[in-house]
Amino acid sequence: MGHLVSRCCLVWPLIMGVLSFIVIRAYGEDWREDRNIGDSNLDGTFRMEQIKARILLRSRISPSPAPSFTPTILPRSRVYHVTVYGADPTGKIDSTDAIMRAISDAFQAPDEDRVLMAGITDLGGAQVHLDGGIYKISRPLRMPASGGGNLMIHGGSLRASDDFPKDRHLIELWPFSSTKMDTANYIPMQEAVSAFSSSYEDIKLKDLMLDCSLRGGGILVINSLRTTIDNCYITRFTSDGIRVQGGHETYIRNSFLGQYITSGRHPNEKNFKGVAINLMGNDNAVTDVVIFSAEVGVLVSGQANVLTGVHCYNKATGWGGTGIYLRLPGLTQTRIVNCYMDYTGIVAEDPVQLHISGTFFLGDAFVTLKSVNGIARGVSIVDNMFAGGDKGTPIVKLDGSFTDIDQVEVDRNDVKGMVLKSTVARGSIEGNKTMWAIDFSRVLLFPNLIKYVQYTLQATASFPNHALRNSSMNRVVIESDVPVTATVHVYVQQTMGSIG
């Protein structure tokens, strides 16, 4: 029995060896065809896997089937390229219809249940891409009356055709239910807000060049919320480069505007017309913007706006130009900070709550307070720089008389080559006398107005009785009861903060 087991143990390996030889013999030729010629060091595991695969294939035995995979079909992109719609990027053919089709498709909401403000559908960040082309348009690109928000139009140039309507703008956020305000007649913003309802929110106009071809304006934004106009170059407009009417929080930044393309000293400067930026709404911001030609750089007739880093050399004051015009008599509520008024100034009608600071006025540029009803309240013109050509130009001028004056501060301005004007003044006089008089009329802004006087009489030997005798016509008179050698220091203010 033991011998039988031993023989079986010897026979079994022999049988397995023969079978292995048969397998290798049967399939070896196929395997050698798969080898790289000259490669004698193939991994043994790899060889056995190849043999196994062929045995399974010859035996029609398939490996376990792989799990089935159904590809996910993604929704189409929400970037709408105008060239796909047939727009001509060379500007030779009118592309108005093609671009409007792209805009119309972009305003088709992917999910109508998603809204921003009530009634304004969230368009999901859709983009109308101009593909870096120059497109001729013959009528305004007007956003659909259905409204919407969270959309961007960007990346190209628009040029008005020769028959573009002169009273319209290249791009218009203007729902059919709204009416354009009359620019000539001021409408209080409270009435404007109640008169219109918003149709657009978070519309972004970016990286655009708009050539109005001296036919109308660039961008019109009516009663929209949180509109952004960024990195745009707008030129050859005859009405407004950008007009914002009603609504809230239109942000204009990093942009360049001019009726004619120039870097200054244009031969036709005295004939510049139009308004570069017309703000007829409230809560807007203009930041880091250059206005290089227009009769008026920024016209403001809405409250609570802020202008920062604006460089105006649109039309010199000597030619009748105005850098910033505040047409809000009685309720200005405007801040002008860190701007550059280059040979053109600022005009404010009946200013109430106006702040101007950190601004550089070059070339005899100045601030004009223009009386409509004689009101000036809560005005701060401080910490600015004024540079002129020694022509006797005051840094602040009054146009008309003011009778209602309160909390007006003009002070701490750095002046070179112009006449300093202030609502605060200091002066000293010395001598041996009984009366000391200091005239502040050359410095003080308002005529015949001193509401506060503080003085010190510094005598050398005696202690005389003394008193303030007069402060009319902006002239302060101090009198002592006996002659005395003394120095008198006087400080005056034209307005004081109201108490009670």
Residue pairs with C-beta under 8 A, 6 or more apart in sequence:
23 51
23 55
24 51
27 51
27 54
27 55
30 54
31 47
31 50
31 51
31 54
34 50
35 42
56 62
56 63
75 110
78 106
78 110
78 123
78 124
78 125
78 126
78 127
79 126
79 127
79 129
80 102
80 103
80 105
80 106
80 126
80 127
80 128
80 129
81 102
81 129
81 131
82 95
82 98
82 99
82 102
82 128
82 129
82 130
82 131
82 133
82 135
82 156
83 89
83 131
83 133
84 102
85 98
85 99
85 101
85 102
86 95
86 97
86 98
86 101
87 95
87 98
87 99
87 102
87 130
87 133
87 135
88 94
88 95
88 98
88 133
88 135
88 136
89 130
89 131
89 132
89 133
89 134
89 135
89 156
90 133
90 134
91 133
91 134
91 135
91 136
91 157
91 159
92 136
93 136
94 136
94 137
94 138
94 161
95 135
95 136
95 137
96 137
96 138
96 139
96 141
99 128
99 130
99 135
99 137
99 141
100 141
102 128
103 128
103 141
103 143
103 144
103 153
104 144
106 123
106 126
106 127
106 128
106 151
107 123
107 126
107 143
107 144
107 146
107 148
107 151
109 121
109 122
109 123
109 124
109 148
110 123
110 124
111 122
111 124
112 121
114 121
114 122
114 124
115 121
115 122
116 122
116 149
116 150
116 201
116 202
116 225
117 149
117 198
117 201
117 225
119 147
119 197
119 198
119 199
120 147
120 148
120 149
120 198
120 199
120 200
120 201
120 225
121 146
121 147
121 148
121 149
122 148
122 149
122 150
123 148
123 149
123 150
123 151
124 150
125 150
125 151
125 152
126 150
126 151
126 152
127 151
127 152
127 153
127 154
128 151
128 152
128 153
128 154
129 154
129 155
129 156
130 153
130 154
130 155
130 156
130 157
130 158
130 208
131 155
131 156
132 155
132 156
133 156
133 157
134 156
134 157
134 158
134 159
135 156
135 157
135 158
135 159
136 159
136 160
136 161
137 158
137 159
137 160
137 161
137 164
137 170
138 160
138 161
138 163
138 164
139 164
139 165
139 168
140 165
140 168
140 169
140 170
140 171
140 172
140 220
141 158
141 170
141 171
141 172
142 172
142 174
143 172
143 173
143 174
143 175
143 200
143 203
145 175
145 176
145 177
145 199
146 199
147 175
147 198
147 199
147 200
148 200
149 200
149 201
149 202
149 203
149 225
150 201
150 202
151 202
151 203
151 204
152 203
152 204
152 205
152 206
153 171
153 203
153 204
153 205
153 206
153 208
154 204
154 205
154 206
154 207
154 208
155 206
155 207
155 208
156 207
156 208
156 209
157 208
157 209
157 210
157 211
158 170
158 171
158 208
158 209
158 210
158 211
159 211
159 213
160 170
160 211
160 212
160 213
160 215
160 216
161 213
162 213
162 215
164 170
164 212
164 213
164 215
164 216
165 215
165 216
166 215
166 216
166 238
166 239
167 216
167 239
168 216
168 217
168 220
169 216
169 217
169 218
169 219
169 220
169 239
169 240
169 243
170 210
170 212
170 216
170 217
170 218
170 219
171 205
171 210
171 218
171 219
171 220
172 219
172 220
172 222
173 199
173 200
173 203
173 220
173 221
173 222
173 224
173 227
174 180
174 220
174 222
175 199
175 200
175 222
175 223
177 196
177 197
177 199
178 196
178 199
178 222
178 223
178 246
180 220
180 222
180 245
181 187
181 192
181 245
181 246
181 280
183 278
183 280
186 301
186 327
186 328
187 280
189 246
189 281
189 282
189 302
189 303
192 223
192 245
192 246
192 280
192 281
192 302
193 246
195 246
196 222
196 223
196 246
196 247
197 223
198 223
198 224
198 225
198 247
199 223
199 224
200 224
200 225
200 227
201 224
201 225
201 226
202 225
202 226
202 227
202 228
203 224
203 227
203 228
204 227
204 228
204 230
205 219
205 227
205 228
205 229
205 230
205 232
206 228
206 229
206 230
206 231
206 232
207 230
207 231
207 232
208 231
208 232
208 233
209 232
209 233
209 234
209 235
210 218
210 219
210 232
210 233
210 234
210 235
211 235
211 236
212 218
212 234
212 235
212 236
212 237
212 238
213 236
214 236
214 237
214 238
215 238
216 237
216 238
216 239
217 237
217 238
217 239
217 240
217 241
217 242
217 243
217 274
218 232
218 234
218 237
218 240
218 241
218 242
218 257
219 229
219 232
219 234
219 241
219 242
219 243
220 240
220 243
220 245
221 227
221 229
221 242
221 243
221 244
221 245
221 247
221 250
221 281
222 245
222 246
222 247
223 245
223 246
223 247
223 281
224 247
224 250
225 247
225 248
225 249
226 248
226 249
226 250
226 251
227 244
227 247
227 249
227 250
227 251
228 250
228 251
228 253
229 242
229 250
229 251
229 252
229 253
229 255
230 251
230 253
230 254
230 255
231 253
231 254
231 255
232 255
232 256
233 255
233 256
233 257
234 241
234 242
234 255
234 256
234 257
234 258
234 276
235 241
235 257
235 258
235 259
235 260
235 261
236 259
236 260
236 261
237 257
237 259
237 274
237 276
237 294
238 259
238 273
238 274
239 274
239 275
240 274
240 275
240 276
240 277
240 278
241 257
241 258
241 259
241 274
241 275
241 276
241 277
241 294
242 252
242 257
242 276
242 277
242 278
243 275
243 278
243 280
244 250
244 252
244 277
244 278
244 279
244 280
244 281
244 284
244 302
245 280
245 281
246 280
246 281
247 281
248 281
248 282
248 283
248 284
249 283
249 284
249 285
250 279
250 281
250 284
250 285
251 284
251 285
251 287
252 277
252 284
252 285
252 286
252 287
252 289
253 285
253 286
253 287
253 288
253 289
254 287
254 288
254 289
255 289
255 290
256 289
256 290
256 291
256 292
257 276
257 277
257 289
257 290
257 291
257 292
257 294
258 276
258 291
258 292
258 293
258 294
258 314
259 272
259 273
259 274
259 276
259 293
259 294
260 266
260 268
260 272
260 293
261 292
261 293
262 269
262 292
262 293
263 292
264 292
264 313
266 272
266 293
269 293
269 315
269 316
269 319
269 321
270 315
270 319
270 320
272 293
272 294
272 295
272 314
272 315
272 319
272 321
273 294
273 295
274 294
274 295
274 296
275 294
275 295
275 296
275 297
275 298
275 299
276 291
276 294
276 296
276 297
276 298
276 314
277 286
277 289
277 291
277 297
277 298
277 299
278 298
278 299
278 301
279 286
279 298
279 299
279 300
279 301
279 302
279 305
280 301
280 302
281 302
282 302
282 303
282 304
282 305
283 304
283 305
284 302
284 305
284 306
285 305
285 306
285 307
285 308
286 298
286 305
286 306
286 307
286 308
286 310
287 307
287 308
287 309
287 310
288 308
288 309
288 310
289 309
289 310
289 311
290 310
290 311
291 297
291 298
291 310
291 311
291 312
291 313
291 314
291 323
292 313
292 314
293 314
293 315
294 314
294 315
294 321
295 314
295 315
295 320
295 321
295 322
296 314
296 315
296 321
296 322
296 323
296 325
297 310
297 312
297 314
297 321
297 322
297 323
297 324
297 344
298 307
298 310
298 312
298 323
298 324
298 325
299 325
299 327
300 324
300 325
300 326
300 327
300 328
300 334
301 327
301 328
302 328
303 328
303 331
303 332
303 333
303 334
304 333
304 334
305 333
305 334
305 335
306 334
306 335
306 336
306 337
307 324
307 334
307 335
307 336
307 337
307 339
308 337
308 338
308 339
309 338
309 339
310 324
310 336
310 339
310 340
311 339
311 340
311 342
312 323
312 324
312 339
312 340
312 341
312 342
312 344
313 323
313 342
313 343
313 344
314 321
314 323
314 344
315 321
315 322
315 344
316 343
316 344
316 363
317 343
317 344
317 345
317 364
317 365
317 366
318 343
321 344
322 344
322 345
322 346
322 347
323 341
323 342
323 344
323 345
323 346
323 365
324 336
324 339
324 341
324 345
324 346
324 347
325 346
325 347
326 332
326 334
326 346
326 347
326 348
326 349
326 351
326 354
327 349
328 334
328 349
329 349
329 350
329 372
329 373
329 375
330 350
330 352
330 372
330 373
330 375
331 352
331 353
332 348
332 350
332 351
332 352
332 353
332 354
333 352
333 353
333 354
334 348
334 353
334 354
334 355
335 355
336 346
336 354
336 355
336 356
336 357
336 359
337 355
337 356
337 357
337 358
337 359
338 357
338 358
338 359
339 358
339 359
339 360
340 359
340 360
340 362
341 359
341 360
341 361
341 362
341 365
342 362
342 363
342 365
343 362
343 363
343 364
343 365
344 365
345 361
345 365
345 366
345 367
345 368
346 356
346 366
346 367
346 368
347 367
347 368
347 370
347 399
348 354
348 367
348 368
348 369
348 370
348 379
349 370
349 371
349 372
350 370
350 371
350 372
350 373
350 374
350 375
350 376
351 369
351 375
351 376
351 377
351 379
352 375
352 376
352 377
352 378
352 379
353 377
353 378
353 379
354 378
354 379
354 380
354 381
355 379
355 380
356 367
356 380
356 381
356 382
356 384
357 380
357 381
357 382
357 383
357 384
358 383
358 384
359 384
359 385
360 384
360 385
360 387
361 367
361 384
361 385
361 386
361 387
361 395
362 387
363 387
363 388
363 389
364 388
364 389
364 391
364 393
364 417
364 418
365 386
366 386
366 393
366 394
366 395
366 396
366 397
366 418
367 381
367 395
367 396
367 397
368 396
368 397
368 398
368 399
369 376
369 379
369 396
369 397
369 398
369 399
369 402
370 399
370 400
371 398
371 399
371 400
371 401
371 402
372 400
373 404
374 400
374 401
374 402
374 403
374 404
375 402
375 404
376 402
376 404
376 405
376 406
376 408
377 404
377 405
377 406
377 407
377 408
378 406
378 407
378 408
379 407
379 408
379 409
379 410
380 409
381 396
381 409
381 410
381 413
382 409
382 410
382 411
382 412
382 413
383 412
383 413
384 395
384 413
384 414
385 413
385 414
385 415
385 416
386 395
386 413
386 414
386 415
386 416
386 418
387 416
387 417
387 418
388 416
388 417
388 418
389 417
390 417
391 417
391 418
392 419
393 418
393 419
394 418
394 419
394 420
394 421
395 413
395 415
395 418
395 419
395 420
395 421
396 410
396 421
396 445
397 421
398 445
398 446
402 446
405 446
405 449
405 494
405 495
406 495
406 498
407 495
407 496
407 497
407 498
408 423
408 445
408 446
408 494
408 495
409 423
409 424
409 495
410 421
410 422
410 423
410 424
410 445
411 422
411 423
411 424
413 420
413 422
419 442
420 443
421 443
421 444
421 445
422 443
422 444
422 445
423 444
423 445
423 446
423 493
423 494
423 495
424 491
424 492
424 493
424 494
425 440
425 443
425 444
425 491
425 492
426 489
426 490
426 491
426 492
427 438
427 440
427 476
427 489
427 490
428 438
428 487
428 488
428 489
428 490
429 436
429 437
429 438
429 487
429 488
429 490
430 486
430 487
430 488
431 485
431 486
432 483
432 484
432 485
432 486
433 483
433 484
434 479
434 480
434 481
434 482
434 483
434 484
435 469
435 477
435 478
435 479
435 480
436 457
436 477
436 478
436 479
436 486
436 488
437 475
437 476
437 477
437 478
438 475
438 476
438 488
438 490
439 474
439 475
440 450
440 474
440 475
440 476
440 492
441 447
441 473
441 474
441 475
444 450
444 474
444 492
444 494
445 494
446 494
447 473
447 474
448 472
448 473
448 474
449 474
449 494
449 495
450 471
450 472
450 474
450 476
450 492
450 493
450 494
451 493
451 494
451 495
451 496
452 492
452 493
452 496
453 468
453 471
453 476
453 490
453 491
453 492
454 490
454 491
454 492
455 468
455 476
455 478
455 488
455 489
455 490
455 491
456 488
456 489
457 464
457 466
457 478
457 480
457 486
457 487
457 488
458 486
458 487
458 488
458 489
459 484
459 485
459 486
460 484
460 485
460 486
461 484
461 485
462 482
462 484
464 480
464 481
464 482
464 484
464 486
465 480
465 481
465 482
466 478
466 479
466 480
466 481
467 478
467 479
468 476
468 477
468 478
469 477
469 478
469 479
470 476
470 477
471 477
471 492
476 490
476 492
478 488
478 490
480 486
